[in-house]
Amino acid sequence: MTETIASGPAGSAHVDDQPRPGRWLALAVLVLAVLLVGVDATVLGLATPFLSEDLQPSGTQLLWIGDIYSFVIAGLLVSMGSLGDRIGRKKLLLLGSVGFGAMSVLAAYASTPEMMILARALQGVAGATLMPSTLALIRNLFHDPKERSLAVGIWGAMASAGMAVGPVLGGFLLGHLWWGSVFLINLPVMALLVAVGAKVIPESRNPDPGPWDIPSVLLALVGIVCVVYAIKEAAVHGYRWDIALSAAVGVLTLFVFVRRQLTLPSPLLNMKLFHHRGFSGAVLADLLTILGLSGLVFFLSQFLQMVQLRSPLNAGLVELPAAIGAVGAGLAAGWVARRLTVRLVVAGGLAVVGLSLVGCTTLHADTGTAAMCVILFVVGVGAGFSFTVTADVILSSVPKEEAGAASAVSETAYELGAALGIALLGSIVTSIYRGFAAPPGIPGAATTAARESLGGAVETAGQLPADQSAALVSAAQDSFVAGVDVAAGVGAVVLLSAAVAAWFLLRGQELASGPAPAGPAALSTAAAKPGGDSGAAAGDPAERP
């Protein structure tokens, strides 16, 4: 089970640690999946008004259409990452890709709200196999740390590019085709991934994984879904007894999950991974970063389209500089981290994002395109440096055999951070927005409807006389912008706090410069250090004195 570098008479490395031929072509195929997940995460929001008109879902059904994908994917990430370690990451990736494509067809041609909810849930099951599998395969494709850093940078760059291309591509498709087209764009990408990936991606798995513990799978699914559901519902409806019950069930279930992992001889998730300070610090930094950014990103599209009255395509183009900055920073991150330090690059990147969010506290309806683009570009640069280096640290900190489960922990942190961010910052925006003073003469029923959401205010205003309509929309927009400004300030505080945490938690962490052994024995030795601080597991990043 242990993978080491074996020295022969000439001191040559074990064949498993030699550069794999065709690894860059395999990477090109892997990042197709990442690109697709990024696109799919952003296009549904644009298509929602169109599918709502066609399918006529109730308010509750519309919420489930938007949320069920993230619920399922968050609940299954750890389980699917562990499954890939057991049955083979390539096999799981290809099966998930086929399933994702099939469910995309089902979503595109859904004729009822229930059918759409089912399709999105099954897309979540398939989507949970993609991200951990791609990152774990990179860990096993690239044994040279410098090459792996570049590969992780490309992986992160494509994820950023997908999220940026999504609104642009979605806006174009919705302007020319029906709403189902935003799902069908998945098919050619998935077909190419499966056809080429089957030939060029080498299989990798844990050679001695133990059984896949079904009770642990169910505990992880129930626990995470209940927690994420409670967070999202509390952001929309406030704190009710049923939401509190869901949160309590989720926390208790996750507690039982952790206790079970500590007693199993072959756990679904090796809890000793968290003894490694670099691993834990990187995961925490990712969670806090997403928490601080997600709420603002969630409301940014509404700001651009409903306050600045941009088209979906134009709004997507305004957001594009963020992806450009993230792509460039991601590709350079490994090189920069080796010449400076890991904690300086991560903490510095987070500080840059936090200071950029301070700039977002001055947003208003007349903020120019150039200013928006500069702010978003700087946000992208800071996030690109931070996310790429933390992903590299996470991969380097674990044995190759557990790369899938470790990658899944990182992705789960993203999902939890997004849910927490939308709940925290969303509740701030909503509470400030709902407090706006209605202009004189507006009927009480219209005011109540307008305070539900900015979209509701625009819709309500369309039913009023022209002078009242303009006054109501202006008051609602001003209140919404005030909420976004405050949320940006809170997000800045979270990001700057994450920078401070990263500075201390990643102290002494380095990215290795040459091949080094990686295996469970190294992890066990490192985890046994005084205080549970493993410093550097698997012989990759080393603790400085």
DRENZATI-217655 format. One record per residue (C-alpha): x negated, y negated, z; residue in three letters. Coordinates in steps of 0.25 Angstrom, whole numbers, m for minus. Example, Ala and Ser with C-alpha at 12.3 -4.5 7.8 and 13.67 -1.06 7.14 Angstrom:
ATOM    xx    yy    zz residuo
ATOM   m49    18    31     ALA
ATOM   m55     4    29     SER
//
This chain:
ATOM    xx    yy    zz residuo
ATOM     0     0     0     MET
ATOM   m12    m9     3     THR
ATOM   m17   m17    m9     GLU
ATOM   m32   m20    m8     THR
ATOM   m44   m24   m16     ILE
ATOM   m52   m11   m17     ALA
ATOM   m67   m13   m20     SER
ATOM   m74    m3   m29     GLY
ATOM   m89    m1   m31     PRO
ATOM   m89   m14   m39     ALA
ATOM   m80   m21   m29     GLY
ATOM   m69   m22   m39     SER
ATOM   m54   m25   m35     ALA
ATOM   m43   m15   m35     HIS
ATOM   m36   m14   m48     VAL
ATOM   m23   m19   m42     ASP
ATOM   m30   m32   m39     ASP
ATOM   m35   m34   m53     GLN
ATOM   m28   m45   m62     PRO
ATOM   m16   m39   m68     ARG
ATOM   m16   m40   m84     PRO
ATOM    m4   m47   m89     GLY
ATOM    m1   m53   m75     ARG
ATOM     1   m67   m81     TRP
ATOM    11   m62   m92     LEU
ATOM    18   m55   m80     ALA
ATOM    18   m68   m73     LEU
ATOM    25   m75   m85     ALA
ATOM    36   m65   m84     VAL
ATOM    38   m66   m69     LEU
ATOM    39   m81   m69     VAL
ATOM    51   m79   m79     LEU
ATOM    59   m74   m67     ALA
ATOM    55   m85   m59     VAL
ATOM    59   m95   m69     LEU
ATOM    72   m89   m71     LEU
ATOM    75   m89   m56     VAL
ATOM    72  m104   m55     GLY
ATOM    81  m107   m67     VAL
ATOM    92   m99   m61     ASP
ATOM    91  m106   m48     ALA
ATOM    94  m119   m54     THR
ATOM   104  m117   m66     VAL
ATOM   116  m112   m58     LEU
ATOM   118  m126   m51     GLY
ATOM   119  m132   m65     LEU
ATOM   129  m122   m70     ALA
ATOM   138  m122   m58     THR
ATOM   147  m133   m62     PRO
ATOM   149  m126   m76     PHE
ATOM   152  m112   m70     LEU
ATOM   161  m118   m59     SER
ATOM   170  m123   m70     GLU
ATOM   170  m110   m77     ASP
ATOM   171  m100   m66     LEU
ATOM   179  m109   m56     GLN
ATOM   173  m104   m43     PRO
ATOM   178  m108   m30     SER
ATOM   169  m117   m21     GLY
ATOM   164  m105   m13     THR
ATOM   162   m97   m26     GLN
ATOM   153  m108   m32     LEU
ATOM   145  m108   m19     LEU
ATOM   142   m93   m20     TRP
ATOM   139   m94   m35     ILE
ATOM   128  m104   m31     GLY
ATOM   123   m98   m19     ASP
ATOM   124   m82   m20     ILE
ATOM   112   m81   m29     TYR
ATOM   103   m88   m18     SER
ATOM   110   m80    m7     PHE
ATOM   107   m67   m13     VAL
ATOM    93   m70   m18     ILE
ATOM    89   m75    m5     ALA
ATOM    94   m63     2     GLY
ATOM    87   m53    m7     LEU
ATOM    74   m59   m10     LEU
ATOM    66   m52     2     VAL
ATOM    73   m39    m1     SER
ATOM    70   m40   m16     MET
ATOM    56   m44   m14     GLY
ATOM    54   m32    m5     SER
ATOM    61   m23   m15     LEU
ATOM    51   m27   m26     GLY
ATOM    40   m24   m17     ASP
ATOM    46   m10   m16     ARG
ATOM    51    m6   m30     ILE
ATOM    42   m15   m38     GLY
ATOM    42   m30   m41     ARG
ATOM    43   m29   m56     LYS
ATOM    54   m19   m56     LYS
ATOM    62   m28   m46     LEU
ATOM    59   m41   m55     LEU
ATOM    64   m34   m68     LEU
ATOM    76   m28   m61     LEU
ATOM    80   m42   m55     GLY
ATOM    77   m49   m68     SER
ATOM    87   m39   m76     VAL
ATOM    97   m41   m64     GLY
ATOM    95   m56   m65     PHE
ATOM    98   m57   m80     GLY
ATOM   110   m48   m79     ALA
ATOM   116   m56   m67     MET
ATOM   113   m69   m75     SER
ATOM   122   m64   m86     VAL
ATOM   133   m60   m76     LEU
ATOM   132   m75   m71     ALA
ATOM   133   m81   m84     ALA
ATOM   145   m74   m88     TYR
ATOM   152   m74   m74     ALA
ATOM   167   m76   m76     SER
ATOM   171   m78   m61     THR
ATOM   165   m84   m49     PRO
ATOM   163   m71   m42     GLU
ATOM   156   m65   m54     MET
ATOM   146   m77   m54     MET
ATOM   144   m75   m39     ILE
ATOM   141   m60   m41     LEU
ATOM   131   m64   m53     ALA
ATOM   124   m74   m45     ARG
ATOM   123   m64   m33     ALA
ATOM   117   m53   m42     LEU
ATOM   108   m64   m48     GLN
ATOM   103   m66   m34     GLY
ATOM   100   m51   m32     VAL
ATOM    92   m51   m45     ALA
ATOM    85   m65   m42     GLY
ATOM    80   m60   m29     ALA
ATOM    71   m50   m36     THR
ATOM    64   m60   m45     LEU
ATOM    57   m70   m37     MET
ATOM    50   m61   m27     PRO
ATOM    47   m51   m38     SER
ATOM    40   m61   m47     THR
ATOM    31   m67   m35     LEU
ATOM    28   m53   m30     ALA
ATOM    24   m49   m44     LEU
ATOM    15   m61   m45     ILE
ATOM     8   m57   m32     ARG
ATOM     5   m43   m38     ASN
ATOM     1   m48   m52     LEU
ATOM    m9   m58   m48     PHE
ATOM   m20   m53   m38     HIS
ATOM   m29   m65   m40     ASP
ATOM   m24   m76   m30     PRO
ATOM   m27   m87   m40     LYS
ATOM   m20   m81   m51     GLU
ATOM    m8   m78   m41     ARG
ATOM    m8   m92   m37     SER
ATOM    m6   m96   m52     LEU
ATOM     4   m86   m54     ALA
ATOM    12   m90   m42     VAL
ATOM    11  m104   m47     GLY
ATOM    17  m100   m60     ILE
ATOM    28   m92   m53     TRP
ATOM    32  m105   m45     GLY
ATOM    31  m114   m57     ALA
ATOM    41  m105   m65     MET
ATOM    50  m105   m53     ALA
ATOM    50  m121   m53     SER
ATOM    51  m121   m68     ALA
ATOM    63  m112   m67     GLY
ATOM    70  m121   m57     MET
ATOM    67  m134   m65     ALA
ATOM    71  m128   m79     VAL
ATOM    84  m122   m73     GLY
ATOM    91  m136   m72     PRO
ATOM    86  m140   m86     VAL
ATOM    89  m127   m93     LEU
ATOM   103  m126   m86     GLY
ATOM   106  m140   m89     GLY
ATOM   103  m137  m104     PHE
ATOM   111  m124  m104     LEU
ATOM   123  m130   m97     LEU
ATOM   123  m141  m107     GLY
ATOM   124  m131  m119     HIS
ATOM   130  m118  m114     LEU
ATOM   139  m112  m103     TRP
ATOM   135  m111   m89     TRP
ATOM   132   m96   m90     GLY
ATOM   120   m99   m99     SER
ATOM   112  m103   m86     VAL
ATOM   112   m89   m82     PHE
ATOM   109   m83   m96     LEU
ATOM    96   m90   m97     ILE
ATOM    91   m79   m87     ASN
ATOM    92   m68   m97     LEU
ATOM    81   m71  m107     PRO
ATOM    71   m73   m96     VAL
ATOM    75   m61   m88     MET
ATOM    75   m52  m101     ALA
ATOM    60   m58  m104     LEU
ATOM    56   m55   m90     LEU
ATOM    61   m41   m90     VAL
ATOM    56   m37  m103     ALA
ATOM    42   m43  m102     VAL
ATOM    41   m41   m87     GLY
ATOM    43   m26   m88     ALA
ATOM    30   m25   m96     LYS
ATOM    21   m35   m90     VAL
ATOM    24   m36   m75     ILE
ATOM    17   m25   m67     PRO
ATOM    25   m18   m56     GLU
ATOM    21   m20   m41     SER
ATOM    27   m15   m28     ARG
ATOM    23   m12   m14     ASN
ATOM    17     2   m15     PRO
ATOM    22     7    m2     ASP
ATOM    34    m2     1     PRO
ATOM    43     6    10     GLY
ATOM    58     7     8     PRO
ATOM    67    m6     5     TRP
ATOM    75    m8    17     ASP
ATOM    89   m10    14     ILE
ATOM    94   m15    27     PRO
ATOM    83   m26    27     SER
ATOM    88   m30    13     VAL
ATOM   102   m32    18     LEU
ATOM    97   m39    30     LEU
ATOM    89   m49    22     ALA
ATOM   100   m51    12     LEU
ATOM   111   m53    23     VAL
ATOM   102   m62    31     GLY
ATOM    97   m71    21     ILE
ATOM   110   m73    13     VAL
ATOM   117   m76    27     CYS
ATOM   107   m87    30     VAL
ATOM   106   m93    16     VAL
ATOM   122   m93    16     TYR
ATOM   123   m99    29     ALA
ATOM   113  m110    26     ILE
ATOM   120  m113    12     LYS
ATOM   134  m113    18     GLU
ATOM   129  m122    30     ALA
ATOM   124  m132    20     ALA
ATOM   137  m133    13     VAL
ATOM   148  m131    24     HIS
ATOM   141  m134    37     GLY
ATOM   140  m125    49     TYR
ATOM   151  m115    50     ARG
ATOM   153  m102    59     TRP
ATOM   152   m93    46     ASP
ATOM   139  m100    41     ILE
ATOM   133   m99    55     ALA
ATOM   137   m84    56     LEU
ATOM   130   m82    42     SER
ATOM   118   m88    47     ALA
ATOM   118   m80    60     ALA
ATOM   120   m67    52     VAL
ATOM   109   m71    43     GLY
ATOM    98   m74    53     VAL
ATOM   102   m62    62     LEU
ATOM   101   m53    49     THR
ATOM    87   m59    45     LEU
ATOM    82   m57    60     PHE
ATOM    86   m42    59     VAL
ATOM    80   m42    45     PHE
ATOM    66   m47    51     VAL
ATOM    67   m37    63     ARG
ATOM    70   m25    53     ARG
ATOM    58   m29    44     GLN
ATOM    49   m29    56     LEU
ATOM    53   m14    60     THR
ATOM    53    m8    46     LEU
ATOM    40    m1    41     PRO
ATOM    43    m6    27     SER
ATOM    50   m19    29     PRO
ATOM    58   m27    18     LEU
ATOM    50   m39    22     LEU
ATOM    36   m38    29     ASN
ATOM    38   m48    40     MET
ATOM    23   m48    43     LYS
ATOM    22   m57    30     LEU
ATOM    26   m68    39     PHE
ATOM    15   m66    48     HIS
ATOM     6   m72    37     HIS
ATOM     6   m87    40     ARG
ATOM     4   m91    25     GLY
ATOM    16   m82    21     PHE
ATOM    25   m88    31     SER
ATOM    20  m102    29     GLY
ATOM    22  m101    14     ALA
ATOM    36   m96    16     VAL
ATOM    40  m106    26     LEU
ATOM    34  m117    17     ALA
ATOM    43  m112     5     ASP
ATOM    55  m112    13     LEU
ATOM    54  m126    19     LEU
ATOM    50  m131     5     THR
ATOM    62  m125    m2     ILE
ATOM    71  m130    10     LEU
ATOM    66  m144     8     GLY
ATOM    67  m144    m7     LEU
ATOM    80  m136   m10     SER
ATOM    90  m145    m4     GLY
ATOM    85  m157   m12     LEU
ATOM    83  m149   m25     VAL
ATOM    98  m144   m23     PHE
ATOM   103  m158   m23     PHE
ATOM    93  m164   m33     LEU
ATOM   101  m159   m45     SER
ATOM   114  m165   m39     GLN
ATOM   107  m178   m37     PHE
ATOM   101  m179   m51     LEU
ATOM   115  m175   m58     GLN
ATOM   125  m181   m49     MET
ATOM   118  m193   m44     VAL
ATOM   109  m197   m55     GLN
ATOM   119  m191   m65     LEU
ATOM   109  m183   m73     ARG
ATOM   113  m171   m82     SER
ATOM   108  m157   m77     PRO
ATOM    98  m157   m88     LEU
ATOM    92  m170   m84     ASN
ATOM    92  m167   m69     ALA
ATOM    85  m154   m72     GLY
ATOM    74  m162   m80     LEU
ATOM    73  m172   m68     VAL
ATOM    70  m160   m59     GLU
ATOM    60  m154   m69     LEU
ATOM    47  m161   m63     PRO
ATOM    49  m154   m50     ALA
ATOM    46  m141   m58     ALA
ATOM    35  m147   m66     ILE
ATOM    28  m151   m53     GLY
ATOM    30  m137   m47     ALA
ATOM    25  m130   m59     VAL
ATOM    12  m138   m60     GLY
ATOM    10  m137   m45     ALA
ATOM    13  m122   m44     GLY
ATOM     3  m119   m55     LEU
ATOM    m8  m127   m48     ALA
ATOM    m4  m123   m34     ALA
ATOM   m14  m111   m32     GLY
ATOM   m26  m118   m37     TRP
ATOM   m23  m130   m28     VAL
ATOM   m21  m122   m16     ALA
ATOM   m34  m115   m18     ARG
ATOM   m41  m128   m19     ARG
ATOM   m34  m135    m7     LEU
ATOM   m27  m126     3     THR
ATOM   m14  m118     3     VAL
ATOM    m8  m127    14     ARG
ATOM   m12  m140     8     LEU
ATOM    m5  m136    m5     VAL
ATOM     8  m131     1     VAL
ATOM     9  m141    12     ALA
ATOM     5  m152     2     GLY
ATOM    15  m148    m8     GLY
ATOM    26  m147     2     LEU
ATOM    22  m161     7     ALA
ATOM    23  m167    m7     VAL
ATOM    37  m161    m9     VAL
ATOM    41  m167     5     GLY
ATOM    36  m181     1     LEU
ATOM    43  m180   m13     SER
ATOM    56  m177    m5     LEU
ATOM    54  m189     3     VAL
ATOM    54  m196   m11     GLY
ATOM    67  m190   m14     CYS
ATOM    73  m197    m2     THR
ATOM    74  m209   m11     THR
ATOM    82  m203   m22     LEU
ATOM    94  m211   m27     HIS
ATOM   103  m211   m39     ALA
ATOM    94  m220   m47     ASP
ATOM    81  m212   m44     THR
ATOM    74  m212   m57     GLY
ATOM    70  m199   m65     THR
ATOM    55  m202   m64     ALA
ATOM    56  m203   m49     ALA
ATOM    64  m190   m48     MET
ATOM    54  m183   m57     CYS
ATOM    42  m187   m49     VAL
ATOM    48  m183   m36     ILE
ATOM    52  m170   m41     LEU
ATOM    38  m167   m48     PHE
ATOM    31  m170   m35     VAL
ATOM    41  m160   m28     VAL
ATOM    38  m150   m38     GLY
ATOM    23  m151   m36     VAL
ATOM    23  m150   m21     GLY
ATOM    33  m138   m22     ALA
ATOM    25  m131   m33     GLY
ATOM    12  m132   m25     PHE
ATOM    19  m127   m12     SER
ATOM    28  m116   m17     PHE
ATOM    17  m110   m26     THR
ATOM     6  m109   m15     VAL
ATOM    16  m104    m5     THR
ATOM    20   m93   m15     ALA
ATOM     6   m89   m17     ASP
ATOM     3   m89    m2     VAL
ATOM    15   m80     0     ILE
ATOM    11   m70   m11     LEU
ATOM    m4   m70    m6     SER
ATOM     0   m68     9     SER
ATOM     7   m54     7     VAL
ATOM     3   m41     2     PRO
ATOM     6   m38   m13     LYS
ATOM    15   m26    m8     GLU
ATOM    25   m37    m1     GLU
ATOM    24   m48   m12     ALA
ATOM    39   m46   m15     GLY
ATOM    44   m47    m1     ALA
ATOM    35   m59     2     ALA
ATOM    39   m66   m11     SER
ATOM    53   m64    m7     ALA
ATOM    51   m71     6     VAL
ATOM    46   m83    m1     SER
ATOM    58   m83   m10     GLU
ATOM    68   m81     2     THR
ATOM    61   m93     8     ALA
ATOM    65  m101    m4     TYR
ATOM    79   m97    m4     GLU
ATOM    81  m100    11     LEU
ATOM    74  m113    10     GLY
ATOM    83  m117    m2     ALA
ATOM    95  m113     7     ALA
ATOM    90  m120    19     LEU
ATOM    86  m133    11     GLY
ATOM   100  m134     4     ILE
ATOM   107  m132    17     ALA
ATOM    99  m142    25     LEU
ATOM    97  m153    14     LEU
ATOM   110  m150     8     GLY
ATOM   117  m152    21     SER
ATOM   110  m165    22     ILE
ATOM   114  m170     8     VAL
ATOM   129  m165    10     THR
ATOM   131  m172    24     SER
ATOM   125  m185    19     ILE
ATOM   133  m184     6     TYR
ATOM   146  m181    12     ARG
ATOM   145  m193    21     GLY
ATOM   146  m203     9     PHE
ATOM   157  m214    11     ALA
ATOM   167  m214     0     ALA
ATOM   170  m226    m8     PRO
ATOM   183  m234    m5     PRO
ATOM   195  m229   m11     GLY
ATOM   191  m214   m13     ILE
ATOM   202  m205    m9     PRO
ATOM   198  m196     3     GLY
ATOM   200  m183    m5     ALA
ATOM   190  m188   m15     ALA
ATOM   180  m192    m5     THR
ATOM   181  m178     2     THR
ATOM   178  m171   m11     ALA
ATOM   167  m181   m15     ALA
ATOM   160  m178    m2     ARG
ATOM   159  m163    m4     GLU
ATOM   148  m164   m15     SER
ATOM   142  m174   m25     LEU
ATOM   148  m166   m36     GLY
ATOM   161  m167   m29     GLY
ATOM   160  m182   m28     ALA
ATOM   157  m183   m43     VAL
ATOM   169  m174   m46     GLU
ATOM   178  m181   m37     THR
ATOM   174  m195   m42     ALA
ATOM   179  m190   m56     GLY
ATOM   193  m190   m51     GLN
ATOM   193  m205   m46     LEU
ATOM   194  m218   m53     PRO
ATOM   181  m223   m59     ALA
ATOM   177  m233   m48     ASP
ATOM   180  m224   m37     GLN
ATOM   173  m212   m44     SER
ATOM   160  m220   m46     ALA
ATOM   160  m225   m31     ALA
ATOM   162  m211   m26     LEU
ATOM   151  m205   m35     VAL
ATOM   142  m216   m31     SER
ATOM   144  m214   m16     ALA
ATOM   143  m199   m17     ALA
ATOM   130  m200   m25     GLN
ATOM   124  m210   m15     ASP
ATOM   127  m201    m3     SER
ATOM   122  m188   m10     PHE
ATOM   109  m196   m13     VAL
ATOM   108  m200     1     ALA
ATOM   109  m185     5     GLY
ATOM    99  m181    m5     VAL
ATOM    89  m191     1     ASP
ATOM    90  m187    15     VAL
ATOM    89  m172    11     ALA
ATOM    76  m175     3     ALA
ATOM    71  m182    16     GLY
ATOM    74  m169    24     VAL
ATOM    68  m160    13     GLY
ATOM    55  m169    14     ALA
ATOM    54  m166    29     VAL
ATOM    56  m151    26     VAL
ATOM    45  m151    16     LEU
ATOM    35  m159    24     LEU
ATOM    38  m150    36     SER
ATOM    35  m138    26     ALA
ATOM    22  m145    22     ALA
ATOM    18  m146    37     VAL
ATOM    22  m131    39     ALA
ATOM    14  m126    27     ALA
ATOM     2  m134    32     TRP
ATOM     1  m126    45     PHE
ATOM     6  m113    40     LEU
ATOM    m3  m112    28     LEU
ATOM   m15  m116    35     ARG
ATOM   m27  m108    30     GLY
ATOM   m19  m101    19     GLN
ATOM   m27  m100     6     GLU
ATOM   m24   m94    m8     LEU
ATOM   m34   m84   m11     ALA
ATOM   m44   m85   m22     SER
ATOM   m47   m71   m26     GLY
ATOM   m40   m57   m25     PRO
ATOM   m39   m52   m11     ALA
ATOM   m32   m39    m5     PRO
ATOM   m18   m39    m2     ALA
ATOM   m10   m29     5     GLY
ATOM    m2   m25    18     PRO
ATOM   m15   m22    26     ALA
ATOM   m20   m36    24     ALA
ATOM    m6   m42    28     LEU
ATOM    m6   m33    41     SER
ATOM   m20   m38    44     THR
ATOM   m17   m52    42     ALA
ATOM    m4   m52    50     ALA
ATOM   m11   m46    62     ALA
ATOM   m19   m59    64     LYS
ATOM   m17   m66    77     PRO
ATOM    m4   m74    77     GLY
ATOM     2   m67    65     GLY
ATOM    m5   m77    56     ASP
ATOM   m10   m68    44     SER
ATOM   m17   m79    37     GLY
ATOM   m20   m72    24     ALA
ATOM   m13   m59    21     ALA
ATOM   m17   m49    10     ALA
ATOM   m31   m56     9     GLY
ATOM   m26   m68     0     ASP
ATOM   m24   m81     7     PRO
ATOM   m35   m83    18     ALA
ATOM   m33   m90    31     GLU
ATOM   m44  m101    33     ARG
ATOM   m51  m102    46     PRO
//
